[in-house]
Amino acid sequence: MGTVADTIFRGQLLDRRQKLGAALAEFKDQHLIHLLHEVDAALERMDQGSYGLCEVCREPIETERLMADPLVCACLDHLSSDELRALERDLDLASRIQRTLLPKQHLRFDGWEVCYHYEPASLVSGDYCDVVQPENGGGDFFFFLGDVSGKGVAASMLMAHLHAIFRSLLAVGLPVNQLVEQANRIFCESTMSAQYATVVCGRAGRAGEIEISNAGHCPPLLVRGGEVTSLEATGLPIGLFCNGPYSVKKVQLAPGDNLLLYTDGLSEAQNRFKAEYGAGRLTRLLGDRHTHPPQALINACLEDLAVFRSGAPKTDDLTIMVIRRVG
């Protein structure tokens, strides 16, 4: 494994060993002793240069599985039948838990309508999607859409972590840019250095105003009449630097205007010729369908994407959100 990865996993293992040692000092338990032996064995494999290699075939173990559990010592192809069944149960549970974190569909607030489509590439997703109306928000609501680095279980765990961070910070009543700045600091300090996330954080007000802070995510698209405007990012992805500044863009929506947010599972989707769907095709589609209500607009995007793919398999999580000013 690479030097950076070695450092990350060694730090995780040493931290786990310290905690197990502290627990065993107070309570002798065979399960804790077994876990400590597993940690020591993993550290020994790291010293020998065999860490991250399958004990059966000597091929690299899937990185996302190591990120989720640094004690893994066999690749997916060489798990026992019992281990495979346990993994399937864990993935199914993780998928159900992740679904409970999603906001309700077809939300309506004062003068607003919000719809979204959330489609994991596998059982779990690294995409982040949330809509919240805080009790002390004065009628405003917040919306979030993002994409965590990596795929699979590890990315889904980070998605849940990001969800909890923003939900906790909303109670503080921070401005949008400071909300992202604080989330960035917490995420940076509580995850490994190779992990990051792109996020759009926005606040929509009763009078039709929207404030957006975009941490390196795909630009939201403002659909006003047949005209589509791209709202570019205002900062770096969160998790890269602990003290990165973020700014806010403000737009005013009139009745009938839409704001569309999406992850790169849409714009970077490929057909069988390896061509990308692209933001340009999406912009043209939105301009032609600008009168559609949110759910119909999302359906139009999905139908056009299916035509573009022409049967090519999906390789990334996909999330689309439409926020419409209705009065």
C-alpha positions in Angstrom: 0.0 0.0 0.0 1.1 3.6 -0.5 2.9 5.6 2.2 -0.1 7.9 2.8 -2.5 5.0 3.1 -0.1 3.2 5.5 0.0 6.2 7.7 -3.8 6.6 7.8 -4.5 3.0 8.6 -1.6 2.7 11.1 -3.0 5.7 13.0 -6.5 4.1 13.0 -5.0 0.8 14.4 -2.9 2.5 17.0 -5.8 4.5 18.2 -8.0 1.4 18.4 -5.3 -0.4 20.3 -5.0 2.4 22.8 -8.8 2.3 23.4 -8.9 -1.4 23.8 -6.0 -1.4 26.2 -7.8 1.2 28.3 -11.0 -0.8 28.3 -9.1 -4.0 29.3 -7.4 -2.3 32.2 -10.9 -1.8 33.7 -12.8 -4.9 32.4 -11.3 -8.2 31.3 -13.4 -9.5 28.5 -12.5 -12.3 26.0 -14.1 -10.4 23.1 -11.9 -7.3 23.9 -8.8 -9.6 24.1 -9.6 -11.1 20.8 -10.0 -7.7 19.2 -6.7 -6.6 20.6 -5.0 -9.7 19.1 -6.6 -8.8 15.7 -5.2 -5.2 15.9 -1.7 -6.5 16.8 -1.9 -8.9 13.9 -2.8 -6.1 11.5 0.0 -3.9 12.8 2.4 -6.9 12.4 1.2 -7.4 8.8 1.9 -3.6 8.2 5.4 -4.0 9.5 6.0 -7.0 7.2 4.6 -5.1 4.2 1.6 -7.5 3.7 -1.1 -5.3 5.2 -4.1 -4.7 2.8 -3.4 -8.0 0.9 -5.8 -10.9 0.9 -4.5 -13.8 3.0 -5.8 -16.2 0.4 -4.9 -14.8 -3.0 -2.4 -12.1 -2.0 -4.2 -9.5 -4.1 -5.2 -6.1 -2.7 -8.3 -6.0 -0.5 -11.0 -3.5 -1.6 -10.0 0.0 -0.2 -13.5 0.9 0.8 -13.7 -2.2 3.0 -10.4 -1.4 4.7 -11.7 2.2 5.3 -14.8 0.8 7.0 -12.9 -1.9 8.9 -9.0 -1.8 9.0 -8.9 -5.3 10.4 -10.3 -6.9 7.2 -7.8 -9.6 5.9 -9.6 -11.2 2.9 -11.0 -9.8 -0.3 -14.6 -10.2 -1.3 -13.8 -13.2 -3.6 -12.4 -15.2 -0.7 -14.9 -14.6 2.1 -16.5 -17.7 3.6 -20.2 -18.3 3.1 -20.9 -17.2 6.7 -18.9 -14.0 6.2 -20.7 -13.3 2.9 -24.1 -13.7 4.6 -23.0 -11.4 7.4 -21.8 -8.8 4.9 -25.1 -9.0 3.0 -27.0 -8.5 6.3 -24.8 -5.5 7.2 -25.2 -3.9 3.8 -29.0 -4.4 3.9 -29.2 -2.8 7.3 -26.9 0.1 6.3 -29.2 0.7 3.3 -32.3 0.8 5.4 -30.7 3.1 7.9 -29.5 5.4 5.2 -33.0 5.7 3.8 -34.3 6.8 7.1 -31.9 9.8 7.0 -33.5 11.1 3.8 -36.0 14.0 4.0 -39.7 13.4 3.1 -40.6 13.6 -0.5 -42.7 16.4 -2.1 -42.2 18.9 0.6 -44.1 22.2 0.7 -43.1 25.3 2.7 -44.3 28.9 2.5 -44.3 29.6 -1.2 -41.9 26.7 -2.0 -42.0 23.1 -3.3 -39.1 20.7 -3.1 -38.7 17.3 -4.7 -35.7 15.0 -5.1 -34.5 11.7 -6.6 -32.0 9.6 -4.7 -30.5 6.6 -6.4 -27.5 4.7 -5.0 -25.3 2.9 -7.5 -25.3 -0.1 -5.2 -27.0 -0.9 -1.8 -25.6 2.2 -0.1 -24.7 5.7 -1.3 -22.1 8.4 -0.7 -24.5 11.1 -1.8 -25.9 13.5 0.8 -29.4 15.0 0.6 -31.4 16.8 3.2 -34.1 19.4 3.7 -34.7 20.9 7.1 -37.0 23.6 8.5 -35.6 24.6 11.9 -38.0 25.5 14.7 -36.2 28.8 15.2 -35.9 29.5 11.4 -38.7 32.0 11.1 -40.2 30.1 8.2 -37.0 29.7 6.3 -35.7 26.2 5.4 -32.3 24.8 4.6 -31.4 22.4 1.8 -28.2 20.3 1.4 -26.9 18.2 -1.5 -23.4 16.7 -1.7 -21.1 13.9 -2.6 -18.6 12.2 -0.2 -15.3 10.9 -1.6 -15.2 7.2 -2.3 -17.9 4.7 -2.7 -19.8 1.9 -0.9 -19.9 1.4 2.9 -17.1 3.8 3.8 -18.7 6.6 1.8 -22.2 5.9 3.3 -20.7 6.1 6.8 -19.2 9.5 6.0 -22.6 10.6 4.5 -24.3 9.8 7.8 -21.5 11.7 9.6 -22.0 14.8 7.4 -25.8 14.6 7.9 -25.3 14.6 11.7 -22.9 17.5 11.6 -25.2 19.8 9.7 -28.3 18.8 11.6 -26.5 19.6 14.9 -25.1 22.9 13.7 -28.5 24.2 12.5 -29.6 24.6 16.1 -26.9 27.2 16.6 -28.5 29.6 14.0 -25.4 30.4 12.0 -25.4 32.3 8.7 -25.0 29.9 5.7 -21.3 30.5 5.1 -20.4 30.1 8.7 -22.5 26.9 8.8 -20.3 25.4 6.1 -17.1 26.7 7.7 -18.0 25.0 11.0 -19.1 21.8 9.3 -15.8 21.9 7.4 -13.8 22.2 10.6 -15.6 19.4 12.4 -15.5 17.1 9.3 -11.8 17.8 8.8 -10.9 17.1 12.5 -13.0 13.9 12.8 -12.1 12.1 9.6 -9.0 10.8 7.9 -6.9 13.2 5.9 -7.8 11.5 2.5 -11.5 12.0 3.0 -13.5 15.0 1.8 -16.9 16.0 0.5 -18.4 18.4 -1.9 -21.6 20.1 -0.6 -24.1 22.8 -1.5 -25.7 24.4 1.5 -28.6 26.8 1.0 -31.3 28.7 2.8 -34.6 29.6 1.2 -36.7 32.5 2.7 -40.4 33.3 2.6 -39.9 36.2 0.2 -38.3 34.1 -2.5 -34.6 34.8 -1.6 -32.1 32.0 -1.6 -28.6 32.1 -0.1 -26.1 29.4 -1.3 -22.6 28.4 -0.2 -21.1 25.8 -2.5 -18.1 23.8 -1.2 -16.7 22.5 -4.5 -19.9 20.8 -5.7 -21.5 20.8 -9.1 -22.9 24.3 -9.8 -26.7 24.5 -9.0 -28.7 25.7 -12.1 -31.2 28.5 -11.8 -34.0 28.0 -14.3 -35.8 31.3 -15.0 -38.1 31.1 -18.0 -36.2 29.5 -20.8 -32.9 30.8 -19.4 -30.6 28.7 -17.3 -27.8 30.2 -15.1 -25.0 28.3 -13.5 -24.2 29.3 -9.9 -20.5 28.4 -9.5 -18.8 27.1 -6.4 -17.8 29.6 -3.6 -15.2 27.4 -1.8 -13.2 24.2 -1.7 -14.6 20.8 -0.8 -14.9 20.4 3.0 -12.3 18.3 4.7 -9.4 19.5 2.6 -8.4 22.4 4.9 -9.7 22.9 8.4 -10.0 26.7 8.2 -11.1 27.3 4.7 -13.3 30.5 4.2 -16.7 30.2 2.4 -18.8 32.9 0.8 -22.4 33.2 -0.1 -24.3 33.8 -3.3 -27.8 35.3 -3.2 -30.5 34.9 -5.8 -34.1 36.0 -5.9 -36.6 33.5 -7.3 -40.0 34.6 -8.7 -43.0 32.3 -8.9 -42.3 29.6 -11.5 -38.5 29.8 -11.1 -36.7 26.5 -10.4 -33.3 25.8 -8.7 -31.9 22.4 -9.7 -29.1 20.7 -7.7 -27.4 17.4 -8.8 -24.5 15.2 -8.1 -21.9 14.1 -10.7 -23.8 10.8 -11.1 -25.8 12.9 -13.6 -23.4 15.2 -15.3 -20.6 12.5 -15.5 -22.8 9.6 -16.4 -21.4 7.7 -19.5 -22.9 5.9 -22.4 -21.4 2.8 -24.1 -19.0 5.0 -26.1 -17.6 6.5 -22.8 -19.0 9.9 -23.6 -20.2 12.0 -20.6 -23.8 13.3 -20.3 -22.4 16.7 -19.5 -23.7 19.9 -17.9 -24.4 21.4 -21.4 -27.0 18.7 -22.3 -28.6 19.2 -18.9 -28.8 23.0 -19.4 -30.5 22.6 -22.8 -33.0 20.1 -21.3 -33.9 22.5 -18.4 -34.3 25.4 -20.8 -36.8 23.4 -22.9 -38.7 22.1 -19.9 -38.7 25.2 -17.7 -42.5 25.2 -17.2 -42.4 21.7 -15.7 -43.1 21.4 -11.9 -40.3 19.9 -9.8 -41.2 16.2 -10.0 -41.9 16.4 -13.8 -38.6 18.2 -14.3 -36.8 15.4 -12.4 -38.6 12.8 -14.4 -37.5 14.6 -17.6 -33.9 14.5 -16.5 -34.1 10.8 -15.7 -35.7 9.9 -19.0 -33.2 11.9 -21.0 -30.3 10.3 -19.0 -31.8 6.8 -19.8 -31.9 7.7 -23.5 -28.3 8.9 -23.4 -27.0 5.8 -21.5 -28.7 3.5 -24.0 -28.4 0.6 -21.6 -24.9 1.4 -20.3 -24.5 0.4 -16.6 -24.6 3.1 -14.0 -21.3 3.5 -12.1 -22.0 6.3 -9.6 -24.7 7.4 -7.1 -27.2 9.8 -8.5 -29.2 12.6 -6.7 -31.3 15.4 -8.2 -33.1 18.0 -6.2 -35.5 20.7 -7.6 -36.6 23.7 -5.5 -39.5 25.7 -7.1 -40.9 29.1 -6.1 -44.7 28.7 -6.3 -46.0 31.9 -4.7 
